[in-house]
Amino acid sequence: MPLTASDLRRVCIGCFNFAVRVGLAVATRGMAKELARRDDQRGRNTLRWFTPDEAAVVVALARIIVPSDEETPGLEDIGVLGPPAVVMFDRLVATSCYRQQIYSRGLLAFDVWAVSKHGHKFAEIPEQAQKALFAAAQDLHERWTGGTSAAKKAVHRLRALTLASRGTLIAAQLYDQIRSDSLQLFYTSRVAWTWLGYDGPPMDKGYQSLVAPREP
């Protein structure tokens, strides 16, 4: 029985996905030595899971995702009324095997990408260069997952094969996760709720009575 156009499309998409997984595996193998070195460092500093190199990239990315200005607080400000952002990220990742895989590879990929493009690690390059790399990761993520036509997706995924082999796609995979985590951490912080004027959780003492107001 001959294959239909739909069958051929599914086969092509399957081949693209397999090839990208192979590209990601090749890129990860190229970073394996550094990943192993970082794994050996875990728990040897003030953080539970992040290494110093990883923490530096997290802080830099957090400033880009939820920036602050003279009137609006950002992620770097949540430490005013609680633990610093990097500590909150560390706690979040330390309790999630899924996040550990995404963050370990993605944070290293941002460093590798920055070194290949600018000659320095991500946290060491100028802020504008950091923003440019993060925007490129966002663009690649959206091209890979966006609801475009099948033909355009095929072109994007074909291009992604090269990017996967260089590890750039690994950085793009981190984009969605760290953006989501950044927004979660900021909008559940005391600083964000104070800024928004919302007297809600987090309430460390909870409510002592269902009918009486909470004591200040």
N, C-alpha and C positions, 0 to 999 in steps of 0.2 A: 504493500500500500504506500503510495507516494506521500512525502511529507507536505503538509500545507504551509502556507506563509506563516501562520501562527506558530506551527511547530518549529519552523526554521528560526523564527524570532526568539522563541524560548531557548533553543539550542545555542544561538549566538549570545544571548544574555548570560546563559549558564557558562559559556566559554569565557566571556569577559570577566565574570565574577571569579571564576577559578583562576584566571591569569592574574587578576589583581591580588587575590589571596596569596598566590605564589610570589608576586612582587613584594607584598608586605612581609612575607616570610624571609625573603632574601634581604630586605632592608633591616629586619629585626636581627637576623644573623650577623649582619655587618655591625650592629650596635651591641651584640651579645656580650662582648668583653666589658664594655662600660656599664651595661645593665647589671652584670654580675658584680662589678666593683661597687656600684651603688647599693645593691642588695646587701652586700657585706657591711656597708656603713649604717644600715638602718638601725635605729634605736641607740646609736652611740652618741647622739647629741641631744639637745633640749627637746626635740620633736620625736614623736612616737614612730612616725613612718617616713616622712620626707628626709632626704639628705640635704645638706646645705645648698648644693647646686640646684636641686629641684625646688627648694623653698624660694630661692632667688627668682626663678622663672615664674612661680606661682604669684609672688608679690607683684612682679612686673605685669603679668597678665591681668591680675585683679584690678590694678590701677587703670588699665585700658577698658575693661568691661564695665566697671562701675566707678567712673572717675569722680573726683570731688572738685568743687570750686569755692569761691568765697561765700556762696549762699547755699550750696547743696553738699551734704556729706557724701562720701564715697566709701568703698570697702576698706580703704586704708584708715578710715576714721572710726570703725566700729570698736577698736580697742580702747576708745575713750571710756566706754561704759561696759567693757567686757574684755574677753581675751582678744588678742590681735587676730586679724583675718587669717594669717598663715596658720595659726594654731587651730582655728575652726576648720579650715580646709584639712589640716593634718588629722584631726579627729574624725572627720567625715570619711576620708580615704582609708584610714587605719581599720575601719570597721566594715569595709566593703571590698571583697576580692575582685569584683568586677571593676570598680574604680581604680584599684591598685594597678591592674593591667593597663587600663586606658591612660592613667596619669604617668606611670613609669616610662612607657614608650613615648607618649606624646610630649612630655616635658623634655626628654632627651632629644626628640626629633626637632623641637624648636631650637635647642642649642646647636644641634648639627646644622640645621638650616641657616641659622644666624652666622655660624662660623664659615660656612661655604659661601655665603653672600657678602659678609662684612668683615670676616676675619676675627670676630670675637663672639663670645657666648651671648645668648639673648639678653640677659640682664645687664650686659656691659655695653650694648650698642645704644645710640641715642633713642629717645622716646619716639620720635617720628619714624625711625627705622623699625622699631618694635611694632608700632601701629600698622605699618605697611605689611609686615609679615603676618600679623594677626588678621588683617583684612584679606590677605591672599588665602589664608587658611579658611576663613569664612566663605570666600568666593568658591573655593574648591569644594568645600562641604556642600554648599547649596547647589552647585552644578551637579554633584554626584547624587544628591538626594531629591533635588527639585522635581516638580511635576511637569517636566518638558516632554516633548514628543519622543517616541521610541528612537527615532533616527538621531536626534540631538543627544539623547542619553548615550547612545552607542558611541558617538564621537567623543563625548566627555569621558566615557569609561575607557576608550582607547587611549586618550591622552593620559588618563590616570595610571595606565600601566607604567609609563615612564616615571611619573611622580612617585608611584608606589615603590619602585626600585631605588629611588633616591631617599625615601623616607618622608617626603613632604606630605604624602597622604596620611601618614600616621599623625602628624601635627594637626591636619585637618580633622581627623577623627576625634581629637581631644577638644576641638573648638566647641562642639555642641554640648559636651558634658561639663566642661569648666564654665561655660556661659550659664548653663542651668544652675550649677552649684553656686556660682557667684551671686546670682539673683536671689537664690534661696537663702544664702547666708546673710546677705545684706538686709532683705526685707523681714527676716526673723530676728534681727538684732535690736537691742534697746536703743541704739542710736537712730536707726531708721524709724522706729515707732515714736520716739521723742520728736523727731523732725516732722513726722506726719501728724503729731498730736493725737495719737491713738493710745488709749490706756488699756491695752490688751496684753496677751502673753508676749514675751516670756514672763511669767510670774513665779518667782522662785518660792514664794510662800503660799501661793494658791489662795483659795477662798476658805475662810474658817466657817462661814455660814452662807446658806443659800438665800437668806432674806436680809442679812445685815451687810452694809457696804464693807469693802475691804479696808483695813487700817492702812494708813500711809506708811 
